[in-house]
């Protein structure tokens, strides 16, 4: 009823204001997750967040790539995890003079070669610095944000 925009019988308007209406559900590691996802662009040397994008949990991280990509960045290396590779993105990066450091992903009946696994390990060393930023965020405000609405999640 809430998704359709109607209020259940017996609810007061104050109760409806306390319900999260923008967040969505997704499944991760066979567990249901409700909320939002965060994608960031981080300076690898100084661990400073350059750009940030939030979306609902059901939005795939790869859809945030264009919004967090920084054309003004002086580094030509573009590092990302296995969720971001695509033929179109790879061609765009090459066309614009960037070095593709997006990790490769194995597919069913086509595992990664030893060379691709070594490449992923080399990229993972750089990506670990980005994970430090997420750890710092978790230490400062925890993994759960107790706010209602995507705008407040982004601000927090």
C-alpha positions in Angstrom: 0.0 0.0 0.0 2.8 2.4 0.8 4.5 1.8 -2.6 1.2 2.7 -4.3 1.1 6.0 -2.3 -1.8 5.1 0.0 -1.7 5.0 3.8 -2.7 1.9 5.6 -5.8 2.1 7.7 -5.1 3.2 11.3 -1.9 5.0 10.4 -1.5 8.7 11.2 0.5 11.0 8.9 3.3 11.1 11.5 3.9 7.4 11.2 4.1 7.6 7.4 6.8 10.3 7.8 8.9 7.9 9.7 8.9 5.2 7.0 11.7 5.0 4.4 10.0 5.3 1.0 12.9 5.8 -1.3 15.2 2.9 -0.4 14.9 -0.5 -2.1 15.7 -4.1 -1.5 18.5 -6.2 -3.1 20.0 -9.6 -2.4 23.7 -9.8 -1.5 25.3 -13.1 -0.5 21.9 -14.7 -0.3 20.7 -12.1 2.3 18.2 -9.4 1.7 19.6 -5.8 2.1 17.4 -2.7 2.4 18.8 0.7 1.8 21.2 2.5 -0.4 24.6 2.0 -2.1 27.5 4.4 -2.3 30.1 4.8 -5.1 33.1 7.1 -4.7 36.0 8.5 -6.7 39.1 8.6 -4.5 42.5 10.1 -4.9 44.8 7.1 -4.5 47.7 9.1 -3.0 45.9 11.2 -0.4 42.7 9.0 0.1 40.5 12.1 -0.4 37.0 11.6 -1.9 36.7 13.6 -5.1 33.2 12.6 -6.0 30.4 10.6 -4.4 27.2 9.1 -5.7 24.4 7.4 -3.7 21.7 5.2 -5.2 19.1 2.7 -4.0 20.3 -0.8 -3.1 18.8 -2.3 -6.2 20.8 0.1 -8.5 24.0 -1.7 -9.7 27.2 0.1 -8.9 28.3 0.2 -12.5 25.5 2.7 -13.3 27.3 5.2 -11.0 30.5 5.0 -13.0 29.8 8.0 -15.2 28.7 10.2 -12.3 31.8 9.6 -10.2 34.3 9.7 -13.1 36.5 12.8 -12.9 37.8 14.1 -16.2 39.9 16.6 -14.4 41.9 13.9 -12.6 45.6 14.1 -13.6 46.1 10.3 -13.4 45.3 8.4 -16.5 44.8 5.1 -14.6 41.2 4.2 -14.0 40.9 1.5 -11.3 37.6 -0.3 -10.4 36.4 -3.6 -9.2 35.0 -6.5 -11.2 31.5 -5.0 -11.3 32.4 -2.2 -13.8 33.9 -3.8 -16.9 32.1 -3.5 -20.2 33.2 -3.4 -23.9 31.7 0.1 -24.3 33.3 1.5 -21.2 36.7 0.0 -22.2 36.4 1.5 -25.7 35.5 4.9 -24.2 38.5 4.9 -21.8 40.9 4.0 -24.6 39.4 6.6 -26.9 39.8 9.3 -24.3 43.4 8.3 -23.5 42.8 6.6 -20.1 44.5 3.4 -19.0 42.0 0.7 -18.2 42.8 -0.7 -14.7 39.4 -2.3 -14.2 39.6 -5.8 -12.8 38.6 -8.6 -15.1 35.7 -10.9 -14.2 35.5 -14.6 -14.9 32.4 -16.1 -16.4 30.7 -19.4 -16.2 32.9 -22.1 -17.9 35.5 -19.4 -18.6 37.7 -18.9 -15.6 40.4 -16.2 -15.5 43.8 -17.1 -16.9 46.8 -16.9 -14.7 47.9 -13.6 -16.4 44.4 -12.1 -15.7 44.6 -13.2 -12.1 48.0 -11.6 -11.6 46.7 -8.4 -13.3 43.7 -8.3 -10.8 46.1 -8.8 -7.9 48.2 -5.9 -9.1 45.1 -3.6 -9.4 43.8 -4.8 -6.0 46.9 -3.2 -4.3 45.8 0.2 -5.6 42.1 -0.4 -4.9 42.9 -1.4 -1.3 43.6 2.3 -0.7 40.0 3.1 -1.6 38.8 0.5 0.9 40.6 2.5 3.6 38.3 5.4 2.9 35.2 3.1 3.4 36.8 1.8 6.7 37.3 5.4 7.9 33.6 6.2 7.1 32.5 3.2 9.0 34.6 4.2 12.0 33.3 7.7 12.0 29.6 7.1 11.6 29.1 3.3 11.5 27.9 1.2 8.7 24.3 2.1 9.3 22.9 5.5 8.7 19.7 6.3 10.6 18.2 8.8 8.3 15.2 8.8 6.0 15.6 9.8 2.4 18.3 9.6 -0.2 19.3 13.3 0.1 20.1 12.9 3.8 22.0 9.7 3.1 24.1 11.6 0.5 24.7 14.5 2.9 25.7 12.2 5.8 
